Amino acid sequence: MSEPYYITTAIHYPNGRPHIGHAYEMIAADAIARFQRQAGRDVRFQTGTDEHGLKMVKTARDRGVEVRALADEMSGYFHEMAGVLNIGYDRFIRTVEPGHYAASQAIWRAMADAGDLYLDRYEGWYSVRDEAFYEEKELMVGEDGTKLSPQGTPVEWTAEETWFFRLSKYQQPLLDLYASQPDFIRPDSRRNEILRFVEGGLTDLSVSRTSFDWGVPVPDSPGHVMYVWVDALTNYITGAGYPDDTALFSKYWPANLHLIGKDIVRFHAVYWPAFLMSAKLPLPRQVFGHGFLLNRGEKMSKSVGNVVDPMALATLYGVDPLRYFLLRDVSFGQDGTFSDEAIVTRSNADLSNSFGNLAQRTLAFIAKNLGGQLETGRSDPADAELLAEVDAATREFVAQFDDLALGQGIEVWMRGVFACNAYIDAQAPWALRKTDPERMHAVLCTLVDAIRRLAITILPVIPTSAAAVLDQLGVTERDHAALLADWDPTTTPFTAPSPVFPRLELAAG
């Protein structure tokens, strides 16, 4: 039985339509999930929307609609985006689901049973945009003298009765966790940031609100709804069957990977493991905080007018070219920048001119000149050398993806593509057709086998396009085991190929 692998994105806050940052996280998680499935893992991949909180209430009020109607509409856009971007999730969760209410109340009761919840009065600084409380020492001062959160968002003084979680109790257990599992938080820059935060001392955390009622009701405490982060973080165990589906929960929990943006690492690497420790539930194995996407080097904002609709980009340039660019050009874990020109340039250079052209001219030559049929030819050391180079590239791709070094993995894959293009130019099968047909067949058999291995390898990144190449090769086995499996191209009839990677043109305007 294959080993389970549970990966989650952050659930996205739908007080507005999805932007390219949401798409990037979904695409990265999808590529990792596909990669793990190829490796034979029993993968569960969850994404979804986080629909409670004061921001949703205010947005609905501003638009003059019921908050549930806003949640339904906006969650629908994220669901639609996942479909457009070919996101192969197993579960799209919404926090308005009755099962999620039950799970949130179950973990609340478990924390209460541990003696970690108490009622008191909260007075402090709250950011509606971040749905987060901040201490005075964390605040910044804006140009106009107003107080801002560490994220640069406005804060307001809040005073109300609230339930508190004894976060201070878990300072040392958290530090012990980070010491015993150095890879619990990645990359290292995020780990160091969290270490400094926790070492600086933890104060108890306000975990309920009474100023609005759009949320999960606190058990046995009328008028209180759960602070959105208790509710939101619980989605990861809701989707794994907690508390009632014990078979599903024991199979998939703890999660192997929470993939999130760097701005919410604290909630996932401090609050979430503390809640789980309190509830006596296993902890996730890893939290990875990826960077931000910048539009031509600038942070996106509605006020600047540079927020990008990922579905528009996918329509303009194609889903797979967009996926390829984001995973290839953004160093995973760091901030990255994008532009229409960069997407077009990368796709044309790597996919159209290099891999696509390699597959197209090889298969077209076989179909046109050999009736689509290859024969066993006379081998040469150069053939084995090429396949060894391709195998080395595919093995390193696997190692890099295993380590979440997605861009480096794709860069290594391109080395295999370049080796194939150098080989076809050096061997010149079009010339061998006249001078040495037996050798020509061996060269072409070597090339189609190399293309097969490269297409299988890159499937998690560009699933539709790579599958189209494999279809043209007549290849059905597409997992990691197939990479080095014997494959006889002389048994496959090759038909004239259709171009898989058309050259892109920059959109006008």
N, C-alpha and C positions, 0 to 999 in steps of 0.2 A: 504493500500500500504506500502511495507516495506521501512524502512529508508535507503537511499543510503549510501554507504561507499566507498570512493575512496582512494586507496593505491598505492603508486609508489615506485619503487626502483630508485636509481640513474641510469641514462642512462650510459652505460659502454663505456669506450673509447677504440675503437678497433684498436689501433696501434699494437696490439699483440693478440695472442690467449687468450681465457679466462683462468683464474686460479681459484684456490679453493676459494679465497676471493669473486670473482664474484658469484660463485655458492652458497656460504653461504648466501649472501644477497638475491639472488633470492629465495632460499629455505625458508628462514625466512619470506620473504614477502608472499610467496605462502601459508605457513602454517597459517599466520594471515588472509589472504584473505579467505582461506577455512573455517577457524574458524568463521569468520564473516558471511559467506554464511550459515553455519550451524545454526547460530543464527537468520536467516531469513532476513539478510540485503541484499539489492540490491547492490552487490559489483562490482566495476570496478577496475581492477588491471592492472597497466601499467608498462612495462619495455621496454628496447630497447637499442639503441646505439647512441652515441654522436660522430659524424663523421667529424667535422670540426676542424680547428686549425693547428698550426704550426707543432705539433708533427706528424700529419698525412702527411703533406707535406714532412717533412724530411724523414719519414719512406718510403714513396713512392719513393722519390728520391734515397734513399740508395738501394732500391730493383729494381730500374729501371723500375717502372710501373707507369701508370697514377693513380692519387690519388683517383679518383672515382672507379677505378678497385680495388684498395686496400680496399676502404671502403666497396664495395660490397662483396669482399671475406671475410673480417674479420667480418663484421656484420653477415654473414652467419654462422660463427662458434658459435657466441653467440646465434643465433636463434636455431642452432642445439643443443647446450647445454641445452637450456630451454626445448626442447622436450625430451631429454634423462632424465632429472631430474624431469620430470612430473610437470613442472611449468604451472599452469592453468591460464595464463594471459588472459586478455580480449583485450589487445592492445600491440603490439610490435612496438614501434615507431622508426623511423630513422630520423635523423635531415636533411637528404638530400631530404626529401619529399617536394613537392611543397606546400602542406598545412602548413608545418612547416615554410617555408620561409614566407608565408603570415602572419602567427601568430606572428613571430618574428618582422616583419616589422610593424605590427599593434601595438604591445606593444611599439616599438621604437617611433612611431608617438605619442602615448599617453603620453609617458614620455617627448617628445619634446613639446607637447601642454601644459604640466605642467610647462614648462620653466626650466626643469631639465637637459637639454643637451646643451653643448656649445663646440665650437671648440677651441683647444689650442695645444700646443706642449708638448709632454711627454718626460721626461728624467728620467730614473730610472732603477731599477733592475728587471729583468724579468726571470722567470723560465720556460723554454720550457716544461719541464716534468710536472710541476704543472699547466701550462697554467695560471700563476698568477703573478701579480706584487707585489713586497714587498718593504717596506720602509727600509732605512738603519738601523734603530733601531731594526728591526726584524731579521737581518741577523746573521748567525753564521760564524765562520772561520774554515775551514777544516784543517786537519793535514798538508797539503801542503801549507797552507796559503790562499787558494782560498776562496772566499765568497760563502756561501751556504744559501739556504732558511731555514725557520724553520723546513721544512720537510727533510732537509739534501740533497736537490737537487741542482745542479749547477745553478747559476744565471749569467746573462750577462747584461751589460749596454745597454740600448735601448734608442734611441732618434728618435722620429718621430711625425708628426702631427697626432692628435687623437681627437676623440670626448670624452668628459668627462661627467660623470654623477655626479650630485650634491649630493653625498653620505653624505657629511658633514651636509647637511640640515636635514637629517633624524636621526641624533644621538639621539636627545631627543625623537622623536616618537618611535624609536626602544627601548629605555630604558623604556618608558611608556608601550610598548607592553610586554616586559619581566616582568615588575612589575604586570601588570593586568592579565597576563596569565602565571603563573609560570610553567605550563606544556608545554609551547610552544616549549621549547628545553629540550630534555631528552637524556641521564640521567643527574643527577645534575652536574656531573663533566664537561660535555660539556656546560651546562648552565653557570656555573661559569666561564669557560674559555672565553665564548663569552661576558659575562658581563664585564669582565676585559678588553677585547679588545675594546669594544664600549665605556666604561667609559674613556679609555685612549685617546679618540678623534678619529674622523673619517676624513680622507682626501678624496677629490673627486677622483672618480675612472675612469681610462681610459677604455673606452668601445668600441673602434674600433682600427683596424690595417690597415696599408697601405703597409706593407712589404710582404704581400702575398695576394692572391685573393681567397683562398679556404674557403669560408664561405658565410654567408647571406649578400648580399649587403646592405649597409646603405641607406635608402631612401634619394633620392635627394642629395647624396654626392658621386660623382663618385670617384672610387679608394679606398673607405673605405669599409671594411667588418666588421661585428660585432665581437667584442671580444668574444671568444667562450663561456664565461659564461653567457652573455646575451642570446645568441642563445640556449645554452644547458638548462638553467633553464626554458626557455619558453616552453620546451617540455611538461611540466606538464599541461599547459593550452591548448596547441595544442591538446593534447590527450583528453581533455575534451570539445573540440568543438570550442574553441576560434579562431577567433572572430565571425564566421558566424553561427555556429550551436547553437543558443541561448537556445534552449530547452535542449540540452545535457549539455551545460555549466551551466545552472541554476540548473540542476538536480545534477550534480556531483561536481561542484566547490563551495566552497573551498575543497581541498583535506583534508581528515581526517588524513593522515599520509604520510610524506616523510621519507622513510627508506633509510639511506645513511651511508657511512663509516665515521669514526670520522675525517678523514683528510680533508673532504670537508664540515664540519659543518658551517664554516664561510660563505661560498658562499650561503648556504641555509638559514642560520639564520640571516644574516646581509644583504647581497646584494639582495637576492631574495625578502624578505618582503619590502625592500626599493623600489625596482623596482615596486612592486605591489602597494605600497602606492602611488607612483608617478603616476602610470597609473590608479589610483582610482579603483582598483580591490580588491576583498576580499582576505584575507591572509589565507594560509593553517592553519590548526588547530594545527598540531604538526610536529616537526622535530626530528627524533630519530637517533642519531649517534652511530652505533654499533662499536665494537672494531675490531682489526685485528686478523686474524688467523696466528698462528706461527707454523712452521714445527718443531716439537720436541723442541719447545721453542725458535726457531730462526726465525727471520724475513726472508721471502722468497725473493730471488733475483736471477736474471739470472746469475750474476757473481759467486755466491756461488754454483749455480747448484741445488738448492733445491726447485724450483718452481714445484708445483704439478698440474697435469692435472685432473680436477674433473671427466671428463668422463672416464678416466682410472680407477679411484677409484670406480666409479659406476659400471664399468664392472667387476672389481675384486670382489667387496663385495656386490653389489646390491644397487639399488637406495634407497630403504627404509631404510636399515641399515645405509647408509651414511647420509640420512636426519635425522634419529633418533639420531645418534651420535652427529652431529653438533648442533642440537637444544637442546639436553639433556646435553651435557658436556661443551658447551661454555656458560658461564653466559652472558646473552644478555645485551649488552652495554659495556662489558669489553673484553679485549683481551683474546684469548683462544688458546690452543695448541692442535695439533692433531698428530697422527701417525697411521700407519697401525695396530700396536699392540693394540692401544687404541680403534680403530674402531671395531676390531674383539672381543676384550674383552667385550666391552659394549654391542654389539649386541648379543653375545652369552649369557651373563648374564641376560639381561633384556628381549630380544625378544625370543631367542630360549629356554633357560632353564626355564624362568619364565612364560611369557604370552603364548608363543607358546606351551610349554609343557602342561600348564593348559588346553588350548583349545583342544589340540590333544588327551590327555588321557581321557578327559571328553567325547568328541564326539565319539572317537573310542570305548570307553566302551559301550556307548548307542547303537552304530551300531552293535557291535559284540555280546553283551549279551542280548539286549532287542529288537532286530529286528528293531532298529532305532525309536522306539516309546516309548514316556514317558506317564505316567499316573499321575493323581492327587494323591499325597501321603499324609502321615501324617506329618504335619509341627511341628516345634520345635522352641523355642525362638532363637536358634542359627541361624536359617535361616534369620529371620528378622534382627538379629544383623549384619550378613554379608552384606545384602543388604543395611543396614544403613551405614555401613563402606564404601561400594562402592559408594553409593550416596554422601557421604561426600567428598570422593576423587574426584568424577566427578564435584561436585559443586565448589570445591576449584580449580580444573584445570581450569574451566571456568573463575573464578575470576582472577586467575594468568594470563591467556592468555589475558583477557580483559586489564590487566595492563602491557602487553608486558613482563611479567616475564616468558618467554617460558620454560627455563630449570627447574624453580621451579614448573611450572605446570606439566611437565612430571614426575618430582620426586614425586609429590603428587599422580599422576596416578599410579605410581608403588606401592604405599602403598595399593591401592585397589587390585592390582595383588597379592601382598604378602598376603593380607588378604584372598583371594580366595584359595591360595595354602595352607595356614594354615588350612582353613576350610575343604578342601578336605582330607587333611591328618588326621585331627581329626575325621571327620565323616566316613571316609573309606567306600565308597559305595560298593567297591568290597567285603568287609566283610558283609555288610548289605544285599547283594544280597541273601545270604544264611540264615541269621538270621532274617531279617526284611525287606522284599521287599517293603512294603508300605512306610517305612521310606526312603529307598534307592531312590525311585522315587521322593520324596520331596527334597532330597539332590541334586539330579541331575537337577531337575527343577530350584532350587535355583542357582546352578552353571551356567547353560546355560544362565539364565537371567542376572547374574552378568557379564559373559563374553560378552554378548550382549551390556551391558551398557559401559563396558570398551572399546570395539571395536569401538562403536560410538564415544566415547570421543576422542580417539587417531587418528581418521580418518584424521584430518588436518596434522598430523605429518607423518604418514605412510599410505597414502591413498590407495595404491594398496593392501598392506598386510592386513590392517584392513578391507577393503572391501571384501577380500577373506574370512576372518573369518566370516563376516556377511553373505556372500553368503552361507557358509556351515551351518549357523544357519537358513537360509531362511528368513532373516530380510531385509525388503525393506525400512522401515522408518529410516532415518539416521540423522535427524536434532536434535537440542537441545531438542525440545519438546518430542522426542522419548525416551529420557533418563529415564524419570520417567513414561512413558506411560505404561498402562497395556499390558502385552504380555503373551500369553498362549502357553508355549512350548509343551503342550500336543497335539496341533493341527498341529505340524510340524513333518514331517517324516525326520529323520536324517539319512544320508548315511555315509559310511565310509569316514572320512576326509583325505584330502591330506595335508602333512606337509606344513605350510605356512612360517615358519621361520627356514630353515635349518641352522645347525651350520656352522659357517664360519671357514675357515682355513687361516692362514697367508700366503700371497703370497710369493713364493720362490724368493730369490735374494735380 
